[in-house]
Amino acid sequence: MTDKVIENNQVTVMGEIVSGFSYSHEIFGEGFYMMNVRCKRLSESYDIIPIMVSERLMDVTADYTGELICVTGQFRSYNRHEERKNRLVLSVFAREVNFTSELEESSKTNQIFLDGYICKEPIYRKTPLGREIADLLLAVNRPYGKSDYIPCICWGRNARYANNFKVGERCAIWGRIQSREYMKKIDEENVERRVAFEVSVSKLELVEEDSEE
């Protein structure tokens, strides 16, 4: 059961460590820490991906800034309460970490596969230049009755396809994790620069529930 659940959320991220460790939380005496990895896109830009790593996987007292790393794991979410409401926080939960001397081509350095359920009506829109976009929220099951809620963004033909999805339908998604900066209005006078994370979808399909039985 657990192996099958883990298969529905698979991430591989390769890039350069660009931060130190910051403490996140502890479970049963095992400490978890956050670090950032910079992944190259096909263009000249980058995505900065937050990685949650156990102190049993890496020496969290060391400085690995500038090192190249390959992380495999899962894309996870949790709700953090702030400003009188919950905010969805996303990060890659590392299951395996390996240092490397060189990186593959950028299309292979940031890959994700998700198998979950549509949990919100898709939001379809067009940019001022006419580019089609659809936003999906995918609930991906985790062991012990938990779920991760992963925002996904589709483009063009994929956006038109996804616009017809219904809440509760099962969907498989392939793509990459992307980071996106935006400005959050705090009050009448102040705005704050924030970073959102989502899956940029390259391929998706509905899954028949009985197809894997």
Secondary structure, 3 states (H helix, E strand, C coil): CHHHHHHCEEEEEEEEECCCCEEEEEECCEEEEEEEEEEECCCCCEEEEEEEEECCCCCCCCCCCCCEEEEEEEEEEEEEEECCEEEEEEEEEEEEEEECCCCCCHHHCEEEEEEEEECCCCEEEECCCCCEEEEEEEEEECHHHCEEEEEEEEEHHHHHHHCCCCCCCEEEEEEEEEEEEEEEECCCCCEEEEEEEEEEEEEEEECCCCCCC
